[in-house]
Amino acid sequence: MTEYLILGCGYTGRRVAERLLSTGAHLTATTRDPNRLGDLSARGCEVLQLDMLDPRSLKDVVSRAARGCSVLLSVPPIKSPRGLVDPTPKIVAALGNQPRRVVYLSTTGVYGNTKLVDETTLIAPATQRQRLRVAAEQAVTGGSWTSMILRPAAIYGPGRGVHTSMQQGRFRLAGDGANFVSRIQVDDLARLAVAALQSSVTGAYPVADDEPCTSREIVEFCGELLGLPLPGSVMRSEVNETRRSDRRVNGSAARRLLDVGLRYPSYRTGIPAALQAEAEAASTQAT
């Protein structure tokens, strides 16, 4: 039986873990705070604490990885005393020749300012964060294992996305909101990641749903759905780097190769599903 290791079991990794556990897979997952994964531990997942900036912590985790395991690597660049760093190259070096398969969750940010993206589009990193991601991808593809790079567009779902930040009063449009953004619902991304771990497909592919839209369009949709006023706007330089892009992504190639269809081909179905999941979770906690 294949053993799985999730390095960076956060928003997406948790959903990948849940899917793998539901099949009876043997799974190890890492996090900085093991208490956050208590529910996964109760279902049989081995949860290990990992500080990505501590070489000893990383060495301890990797030493417990089974030879021939499949690894989901989902670690973004992080802030350190030396500034923004990406620990992925060091993780790859520590893994040695243990895994047989590595799937890395990157980002469509590696395409830089390119406006139309598909599986044939060349990378064009324009910022430090984007260049760090490219270096991370190169480290993964240079390992002794087979690998697949998934480059997700903006990830949203229960508790995360425009609908959440609007409810919290935090969202501001970048400029006039005319920039296009592609998205992927987290459950669809998790299904693609599981399929990638279990396949032999190699290469790097963008991942997105079928309906890119402008920032203004999605806030209008969320505002009507939630009964909220449209948020104000600020200069594009005032929003997070990841929200300044103007990019439409075609993610069909990865889905075709992995034989995975979208449950949420548009934010029009994905956001209502996220709101329903949030309501169900709140109801469960209340009882």
Number of C-alpha atoms within 10 A of each C-alpha: 7 13 17 26 27 24 25 21 24 19 17 21 24 18 20 23 24 16 16 19 17 9 8 11 16 16 24 24 27 23 19 14 13 16 12 14 19 13 11 20 17 10 12 14 22 17 23 20 16 22 16 21 15 10 14 11 14 20 14 14 20 17 12 12 19 16 14 15 20 26 25 27 22 18 22 18 17 13 11 10 6 6 8 13 17 21 18 25 17 15 21 20 12 17 20 12 13 19 21 18 23 27 27 25 23 25 23 28 27 23 23 18 16 19 14 13 18 19 16 10 13 12 17 15 19 13 14 12 19 23 18 21 25 20 13 24 25 14 16 24 20 13 18 16 18 20 27 26 26 24 22 24 27 20 20 23 25 22 14 15 17 20 26 19 13 19 14 9 11 11 19 21 22 22 18 14 20 14 20 20 23 27 25 26 30 24 22 24 26 21 20 22 24 18 18 28 22 14 15 13 16 16 12 20 25 27 32 31 27 19 18 21 19 18 22 19 15 19 22 15 17 23 18 12 14 14 10 16 12 17 16 12 15 14 12 17 11 14 16 10 13 13 17 20 21 19 22 24 26 20 24 19 15 26 21 10 14 18 11 16 15 18 13 19 17 19 24 14 12 23 25 17 16 23 18 13 15 15 13 12 12 11 10 9 8 7 5
